[in-house]
Amino acid sequence: MRGATHARRAACAMAVALAATACGGDGGGGGSDAGAVLSASWGDPQNPLEPANTNEVQGGKVLDMIFRGLKRYDPKTGEAKDMLAEKIDTSDSQNFTVTVKDGWTFSNGEKVTAKSFVDAWNYGASLRNNQRNAYFFGYVEGYDQVHPEEGEQTSDTMSGLKVTGDRTFTVKLTQKFSTFPDTLGYNAFAPLPQAFFDDHAAWIKKPVGNGPYLVDSYTRGSQMALRKWNDYPGSDKAQNGGVDLKVYTDANTAYTDLIAGNLDLVDDVPAAQLKNVKSDLGDRYLNTPAGIIQTLAFPFYDEAWNKSGSDKVRKGLSMAIDRAQITDTIFQKTRTPATDWTSPVLGKDGGFQEGLCGESCDYKPDEAKKLIQEGGGLPGGKVTITYNADTGSHREWVDAVCNSINKALDNERACTGNPVGTFADFRNQITQQKMSGPFRAGWQMDYPLIQNFLQPLYYTDASSNDGKWSNKQFDDLVNQANRETDNAKAVGLFQQAEGVVRDNMAAIPLWYQNGSAGWSDRLSEVKLNPFSVPVYDQIKVS
């Protein structure tokens, strides 16, 4: 499924941004203990940790620790670099020959081979397996046989995947896709051991991967214990003995535990603590740009949000939100009001279009009220914003967004928040299409390509198109961009596609989000990657 921009350019732009604006330091001091275990805040993932079935942040954190794929995104720049890929050759950007490095094994001793990838990709694509990331394999020839849009599955394997040797396999795509190799660091493309297929239930209880950590234990709602894999063959070996990921349903509680010495790492400093964090933690606090955008999505499967004039209602709601005030007061300027649907970390060469949203993202209460009236008014006379209440300080900003809307519309009951207790329950309601109004839809990039901010979210039936928006013009432009081998032309086509998103207000962009972290004095070498996830394996514990 992935992009048509050039990863190296985007990554370089991101590296400049990171270097220019990052604040904070390593913190800690003294010698480190390579066997010591650190504790970090976390939230239960929505689904079991199958690579092709995980498309949310909490599960993704664990997959990044226990798996390594053909590519890995550099934790400093985001650039796609070879990991298990010895080489990926192509002469036409449609047919690829992959050679897997020798010497890699899974933590159970199984050898990582070409078959490990081909079997995993076929499993992930299969309609019968109902994997959330199946769509990522959509450009592989034969996908329509293993995952038909209608009717029954007629094959268990994609014809475009062929094992040609112990360490080689070929991939044939349905069209030219010049940056296909750059997508292969995404977790959906991770290899799987034979144990996954032989005893799937046992694997789900205790996943076996090929990354620097092992899953030692997991109690849902409480904690996942990961431990260093001493025989890990990669160069990025864990610099600590392991990580205990502790489940918190309130970010403020996690922060309080950090200050009290009961927790080592918080990777999302809650909004309520931003005024105090520098005095509390000093140089043990990090705030750095990340490829994250917060939006409000809409349930287009609900006719009330998909009828004639509803685009005016959505634009009106956007203009009723005072982004500058919210990012200044709630987030202490650790967020930046969004003016497009991607992220500044892409840079202009990578497709970022500053100001694309225009006045539709400006706070204009009078125009907001007028547009909503012209569009037929709020469905049912009010709007309810659904969000998960356990992480991310979402309650504070949703309340602030509703207050802004209510003020603009001169109606204190026009907008209310609808909290869902846990992230997993929130995601389940979304995937079961139970939303009746706008809902929180933050997006953390999988890799620094403009395509990744657009196609997964807005292409018809795409993997993360939770609102089921569909627009033929947008789809056609994305298809053209993915076929384009010239980077600049591909970026231009994606930018045109983003213009279609703007014209229809397919989602309301709110703000670009920085990554933040705070840690105890036991830790040093704490960094966030460009996806705002801690680089756990490089953290040292004293």
C-alpha positions in Angstrom: 0.0 0.0 0.0 2.6 2.7 0.5 4.0 5.9 -0.9 5.5 7.6 -3.8 7.7 10.3 -2.3 11.4 10.0 -1.7 12.2 8.8 1.9 15.7 10.2 2.0 14.7 13.8 1.3 11.8 13.7 3.8 14.1 12.2 6.4 16.7 14.8 5.9 14.1 17.5 6.3 13.0 15.9 9.5 16.5 15.6 10.8 17.0 19.3 10.4 13.8 20.0 12.2 14.7 17.7 15.0 18.2 19.2 15.4 16.9 22.7 15.3 14.1 22.5 17.9 14.7 19.6 20.2 15.1 20.6 23.9 16.1 18.6 27.0 19.0 16.3 27.5 20.1 12.8 28.4 19.7 13.3 32.1 20.9 10.9 34.7 24.4 10.2 35.5 27.0 7.7 36.7 27.6 4.2 35.3 24.9 2.0 33.8 23.8 -1.5 34.7 23.2 -3.5 31.5 21.0 -5.9 33.4 18.8 -3.4 35.1 15.1 -3.2 34.1 13.3 0.1 33.7 9.6 0.8 34.0 7.5 2.9 31.6 3.9 4.0 31.2 1.8 2.2 28.6 -1.7 1.4 27.5 -3.2 -1.9 26.6 -3.1 -2.5 22.8 -6.4 -3.0 21.0 -5.6 -6.4 19.6 -3.2 -9.3 20.1 0.3 -8.4 18.9 0.2 -9.9 15.5 2.2 -7.6 13.2 -0.5 -7.4 10.5 -3.2 -6.8 13.1 -1.7 -3.9 15.0 -2.2 -0.4 13.7 -2.2 1.7 16.8 0.5 3.2 18.9 0.5 1.1 22.1 0.8 -2.2 20.3 3.2 -0.7 17.8 5.6 0.2 20.7 5.9 -3.5 21.6 6.3 -4.7 18.0 9.2 -2.3 17.6 10.9 -3.9 20.5 10.3 -7.6 19.6 10.5 -7.5 15.8 12.9 -6.5 13.1 12.0 -6.4 9.4 13.7 -6.0 6.1 14.0 -2.2 6.7 14.2 -0.2 9.9 13.5 3.5 10.2 16.5 5.3 11.6 15.7 6.4 15.2 17.3 9.8 14.6 16.2 10.7 11.0 13.4 8.3 10.1 15.2 7.2 7.0 14.5 3.7 5.8 17.7 1.6 6.2 18.4 -2.0 5.5 17.9 -4.2 8.5 17.3 -7.9 7.5 17.5 -6.9 3.8 20.9 -7.7 2.4 19.6 -6.1 -0.8 16.3 -5.3 -2.7 16.8 -5.2 -6.4 14.5 -4.0 -9.2 14.9 -2.9 -12.8 11.3 -1.6 -13.3 9.9 -0.6 -9.9 7.3 -3.3 -10.2 9.2 -6.6 -9.8 11.6 -6.9 -6.8 14.1 -9.5 -5.7 14.7 -9.5 -2.0 17.8 -11.1 -0.4 17.5 -11.7 3.4 20.7 -11.4 5.5 22.2 -14.6 6.8 22.6 -15.3 10.5 19.3 -14.0 11.8 17.1 -16.2 14.0 13.9 -15.8 16.0 14.3 -15.9 19.8 13.1 -19.5 19.8 16.0 -20.5 17.6 14.2 -20.8 14.3 16.1 -19.4 11.4 14.7 -16.2 9.7 14.4 -17.1 6.0 12.7 -15.8 2.9 9.8 -18.1 3.8 9.4 -16.4 7.1 8.5 -13.2 5.2 6.4 -14.7 2.5 4.3 -16.8 4.9 3.8 -13.8 7.2 2.7 -11.6 4.3 0.3 -14.2 2.9 -1.2 -14.6 6.4 -1.5 -10.9 6.9 -3.3 -10.4 3.5 -5.7 -13.3 3.9 -9.4 -12.3 4.3 -9.9 -15.4 6.6 -7.4 -14.0 9.1 -9.2 -10.7 9.4 -6.0 -8.7 9.9 -6.4 -4.9 10.3 -3.3 -4.2 8.1 -4.3 -6.6 5.3 -4.6 -3.5 3.0 -0.9 -2.9 3.2 -0.4 -5.9 0.9 -2.9 -4.5 -1.6 -0.4 -3.8 -4.4 1.0 -7.4 -4.4 -0.2 -9.3 -7.4 -2.9 -11.8 -6.3 -4.1 -9.8 -3.3 -7.6 -9.8 -4.9 -7.6 -13.6 -4.7 -6.7 -13.8 -1.0 -8.7 -10.7 0.0 -11.5 -10.1 -2.5 -13.7 -7.1 -2.1 -16.7 -9.4 -2.6 -17.3 -13.1 -2.6 -15.1 -15.8 -1.1 -11.4 -16.1 -0.8 -10.1 -18.3 -3.7 -6.4 -18.6 -2.7 -4.3 -18.8 0.4 -1.3 -17.2 -1.2 -0.6 -14.2 -3.4 0.7 -15.1 -6.8 3.1 -12.1 -6.6 5.1 -13.7 -3.8 7.6 -16.5 -4.7 10.2 -18.1 -2.5 13.2 -18.6 -4.8 15.8 -19.7 -2.2 16.5 -20.0 1.5 17.3 -16.3 1.6 15.6 -14.9 -1.5 12.1 -14.2 -2.6 10.5 -12.2 -5.4 7.6 -9.6 -5.2 5.5 -8.7 -8.2 3.3 -5.7 -7.8 0.2 -4.8 -9.8 1.8 -1.4 -10.8 5.0 0.5 -10.6 5.8 1.5 -7.0 9.2 3.1 -6.8 9.3 3.5 -3.0 7.9 0.1 -2.2 11.2 -0.9 -0.4 10.9 2.2 1.9 7.6 0.9 3.2 9.0 -2.4 4.4 10.1 -1.2 7.8 6.5 -1.0 8.8 5.5 -3.7 11.3 2.9 -5.3 9.0 5.8 -6.6 6.9 7.6 -8.3 9.8 8.6 -12.0 9.5 6.9 -14.7 11.5 8.3 -18.0 12.9 6.8 -21.3 12.1 5.7 -21.5 15.7 3.2 -18.7 14.9 1.4 -21.1 12.5 1.9 -24.4 14.4 0.4 -23.2 17.7 -1.2 -19.8 17.1 -3.0 -19.7 20.5 0.3 -20.2 22.4 2.1 -17.6 20.3 -0.6 -15.0 21.0 -0.2 -15.6 24.7 3.6 -15.1 24.5 4.7 -13.7 21.1 8.0 -14.8 19.6 9.9 -12.4 17.5 13.4 -11.6 16.3 14.0 -8.2 17.9 16.2 -7.2 20.8 13.6 -8.0 23.5 11.6 -11.1 24.5 8.0 -11.0 25.9 8.5 -12.5 29.4 4.9 -12.0 30.6 1.7 -10.0 30.0 -1.3 -9.4 32.2 -3.9 -7.4 30.4 -4.8 -4.2 32.3 -1.7 -4.4 34.4 1.8 -4.9 32.8 3.9 -6.4 30.0 7.3 -7.5 31.0 10.0 -7.5 28.2 13.5 -8.7 28.8 16.7 -8.4 26.8 17.4 -11.2 24.4 21.0 -11.9 25.0 21.5 -13.8 21.7 20.0 -11.0 19.5 22.1 -10.9 16.3 21.5 -7.3 15.4 23.8 -4.3 16.0 21.1 -2.4 18.0 21.3 -4.6 21.1 19.4 -3.6 24.2 21.5 -1.4 26.6 19.4 -2.4 29.5 18.0 -5.6 31.0 14.4 -5.1 30.0 11.4 -2.9 30.2 8.3 -3.3 32.3 5.4 -1.5 30.4 2.9 -0.6 33.1 -0.7 0.1 32.1 -2.2 3.4 33.2 -5.7 4.6 32.5 -4.8 8.2 33.5 -1.7 10.0 32.3 -1.7 12.2 35.4 -1.4 9.1 37.6 1.6 8.0 35.6 3.3 11.4 35.9 2.6 11.4 39.7 4.2 8.0 39.9 7.2 9.3 38.0 7.7 12.2 40.4 7.2 9.9 43.4 9.9 7.5 42.1 7.5 4.7 41.3 8.0 4.9 37.5 11.1 5.5 35.4 9.6 6.8 32.1 6.6 8.7 30.9 6.4 9.2 27.1 3.4 11.5 27.1 3.6 14.3 29.6 0.0 15.2 30.4 -1.3 18.7 29.5 -2.1 19.4 33.2 1.6 19.0 34.1 3.2 21.0 31.3 3.4 24.1 33.4 5.4 22.2 36.1 7.4 19.7 34.1 10.6 21.8 33.7 10.8 22.6 37.4 9.9 19.1 38.3 12.3 17.3 36.0 14.9 19.8 34.7 17.0 18.2 32.0 15.1 14.9 32.4 12.4 16.3 30.1 12.3 16.1 26.4 10.1 17.9 23.9 10.8 17.3 20.2 9.0 17.5 16.9 7.3 14.4 15.7 5.4 13.1 12.7 2.0 13.3 14.5 -1.2 15.2 13.7 -4.3 15.4 15.7 -7.6 15.5 13.8 -11.3 15.0 14.3 -12.7 12.3 12.0 -16.3 11.8 11.0 -18.5 8.7 10.6 -19.4 9.0 6.9 -21.3 5.7 7.2 -23.8 7.8 9.1 -26.0 9.6 6.6 -26.3 12.6 8.9 -22.6 13.3 8.2 -22.6 12.3 4.6 -25.5 14.2 3.0 -25.6 17.3 0.8 -24.3 20.3 2.8 -22.6 18.3 5.5 -19.2 19.6 4.1 -20.3 23.1 5.2 -21.1 21.8 8.6 -17.7 20.2 9.0 -16.0 23.4 7.7 -18.1 25.5 10.1 -17.0 23.3 13.0 -13.4 23.7 12.0 -13.7 27.5 12.0 -15.4 27.4 15.4 -12.2 25.9 17.0 -9.7 28.4 18.4 -6.6 26.3 17.8 -4.1 29.0 18.8 -5.7 29.5 22.2 -6.0 25.8 22.9 -2.4 25.0 21.9 -1.1 27.9 24.0 -3.2 27.4 27.2 -3.8 23.6 27.3 -0.6 22.4 25.7 1.8 25.3 26.6 2.9 25.6 23.0 4.0 21.9 22.7 1.5 21.7 19.9 1.3 23.8 16.7 -2.0 24.7 15.1 -2.4 22.6 11.9 -2.7 24.2 8.5 -2.8 21.0 6.5 -3.3 17.3 6.9 0.3 16.1 7.1 3.2 17.2 9.2 6.0 19.9 9.0 8.6 17.1 9.5 8.1 16.2 5.9 9.5 19.5 4.7 8.4 21.3 1.5 10.3 18.8 -0.7 8.5 16.0 1.1 5.0 17.5 0.4 4.2 19.6 3.5 1.8 22.4 2.4 1.8 25.1 5.0 -1.4 27.0 4.9 -3.3 24.6 2.7 -6.3 24.6 4.9 -6.7 28.4 4.5 -9.4 30.2 6.4 -11.2 26.9 7.1 -8.6 26.4 9.9 -8.8 30.0 11.2 -11.0 30.8 14.1 -13.9 32.7 12.6 -17.0 32.3 14.8 -19.3 34.4 12.7 -18.5 32.5 9.5 -18.6 29.2 11.4 -22.2 29.8 12.5 -23.2 30.9 9.0 -21.7 27.8 7.3 -23.3 25.4 9.8 -26.7 27.0 9.2 -26.2 26.8 5.4 -25.3 23.1 5.7 -28.5 22.3 7.5 -27.3 22.7 11.1 -25.7 20.2 13.5 -27.2 16.7 13.1 -29.8 16.4 15.9 -28.9 20.0 17.0 -25.7 19.1 18.7 -22.3 17.4 18.2 -20.6 14.9 20.5 -16.9 14.3 20.3 -15.8 10.8 21.4 -12.3 10.1 22.7 -10.4 7.7 24.9 -9.9 9.1 28.4 -6.9 7.0 29.5 -4.0 8.6 27.7 -3.0 11.7 25.9 -4.7 14.4 28.0 -7.6 14.1 25.6 -10.3 15.1 28.1 -8.7 18.6 28.5 -8.5 19.4 24.8 -11.8 17.9 23.9 -13.5 20.0 26.6 -11.6 23.1 25.3 -12.7 22.3 21.7 -16.3 22.0 22.8 -16.1 25.2 24.8 -14.7 27.0 21.7 -17.5 25.6 19.5 -20.2 26.5 22.1 -18.9 30.0 22.3 -18.8 30.4 18.6 -22.3 29.1 18.1 -23.7 31.0 21.2 -25.0 27.6 22.5 -23.5 26.1 25.6 -25.0 22.7 24.7 -23.9 22.6 21.1 -20.9 20.4 21.8 -20.1 17.9 24.5 -17.3 15.3 25.0 -18.0 11.6 25.2 -15.1 9.8 27.1 -14.5 6.1 26.6 -12.6 4.5 29.5 -9.7 2.8 27.6 -8.0 3.1 24.3 -8.8 -0.5 23.5 -12.5 0.0 24.0 -12.4 3.3 22.1 -10.7 1.6 19.1 -13.2 -1.3 19.2 -16.1 1.1 19.0 -14.5 2.8 16.0 -13.7 -0.4 14.1 -17.2 -1.6 14.8 -18.6 1.6 13.3 -20.4 2.7 16.4 -19.5 6.4 16.1 -22.5 8.8 15.7 -20.4 12.0 15.6 -16.8 13.2 15.3 -14.1 11.3 17.1 -10.5 11.7 18.0 -8.3 10.5 15.1 -4.6 11.3 15.8 -2.2 9.9 13.3 1.4 8.9 14.0 3.3 8.4 10.8 4.5 4.9 9.9 7.3 6.4 7.8 8.1 10.0 6.6 6.2 10.0 3.3 3.3 12.3 2.4 1.5 9.2 1.1 1.4 7.8 4.7 -0.5 10.8 5.9 -3.1 10.5 3.1 -3.7 7.0 1.7 -4.2 5.0 4.9 -6.6 7.6 6.2 -8.6 8.7 3.2 -8.4 6.2 0.4 -11.6 4.2 -0.1 -11.6 1.2 2.4 -8.0 1.9 3.4 -6.7 0.3 6.6 -7.1 3.3 8.8 -10.0 5.0 7.0 -12.1 4.6 10.2 -14.8 7.1 9.0 -15.2 5.3 5.7 -14.8 8.5 3.6 -14.7 7.8 -0.1 -13.9 10.1 -3.0 -13.0 8.9 -6.5 -11.0 12.0 -7.4 -8.9 11.5 -4.4 -8.4 7.8 -5.1 -7.5 8.4 -8.7 -4.8 11.0 -7.8 -3.3 8.6 -5.2 -3.2 5.9 -7.8 -1.4 8.2 -10.2 1.1 9.3 -7.6 1.9 5.7 -6.6 2.6 4.9 -10.3 4.9 7.9 -10.7 8.6 7.2 -10.6 9.7 10.8 -10.6 9.7 12.0 -7.0 8.7 15.6 -7.5 5.8 14.7 -9.8 4.6 12.1 -7.3 4.7 14.6 -4.4 2.7 17.1 -6.6 0.0 14.5 -7.2 -0.3 13.7 -3.6 -0.5 17.4 -2.8 -3.4 17.6 -5.3 -5.1 14.7 -3.5 -4.7 16.5 -0.2 -6.5 19.4 -1.8 -9.5 17.1 -2.3 -9.4 16.3 1.4 -9.4 20.0 2.1 -12.2 20.8 -0.3 -14.4 18.2 1.4 -13.1 18.6 4.9 -12.8 14.9 5.1 -11.4 15.4 8.6 -10.7 18.5 10.7 -7.0 19.1 11.3 -6.3 20.4 14.8 -2.6 20.6 15.6 0.8 19.1 15.0 2.0 17.3 18.0 5.5 17.2 19.5 6.8 14.1 21.2 7.5 14.5 25.0 9.0 12.4 27.7 10.0 12.7 31.3 12.2 10.2 33.2 13.7 9.3 36.5 17.3 10.0 37.5 18.0 6.2 37.1 17.9 6.7 33.3 20.2 8.2 30.7 20.4 8.2 26.9 16.7 8.8 26.7 15.6 9.7 23.1 12.4 9.8 21.1 12.4 8.6 17.5 10.7 10.8 14.8 7.5 8.8 15.5 7.6 10.0 19.2 8.3 6.6 20.6 11.1 6.1 23.1 14.1 4.3 21.7 13.9 1.8 24.5 16.8 -0.4 23.5 19.3 2.5 23.8 18.2 3.6 27.3 20.7 3.0 30.0 19.8 2.3 33.7 22.0 3.1 36.6 
